[in-house]
Amino acid sequence: MSTRILLIAHAPLATALRECALHVFPDCAQTVIAIDVLADVSPEDTLLAAQKMIGEPFEQNTLVLTDIFGATPANVAKRLVDGVQSRLIAGVNLPMLLRTVCYRHEPLDVLTQRALTGGAQGVMQVACEKEVPLSS
C-alpha cells in the first residue's frame, strides 16, 4: 500500500509539482493529490475546499507537503492533519517530491525522513563565477 502524498501550496505550485512527478512517475496519479491555494480565497474557504477534495475523514498515513511555513497553505495543511496519523513538511521542492514518490511504499516515518533528506540534498550550488579579489 502506498502512502498518499498531498501537495498544498500557493497556486499554481501544487499542480505544477504534481505534473512534474507524473512526468517521472506516471503510475503515481492516484497517490499524489494537489491543492492550489488561490490568493483571493479565505483560509476557511480553502480548508473547506480541501476537505471536500480529499474527502472526510482525512485518510491516515498521508504525507502532506506544503511550500512556506506560516503561510496560508501551511496553516490550512496543519488544520487538515491535526489529530490524524499523518506528517506535514513545509518547504517542498521537486527533489523532495520525487524522492517521496519514489519511496511511497515505505512506512510514513521512514518516508518523512526520506522527504527531508531529498529536499535538503536537492539544494546545492552547482556553479559559481571566478572569485574576484577585493581591492584595498
Buried (B, 14 or more C-beta within 10 A) or exposed (E): EBBBBBBBBBBEBBBBBBEBBBEEBEEBEEBBBBBBBEEEBEBEEBBEBBBEEBEEEBBEBBBBBBBBEEBBBBBBBBBBBEEBEBBBBBBBBBBBBBBBBBBBEBEBEEBBEBBBEBBEEBEEEEEEEEEEEEEE
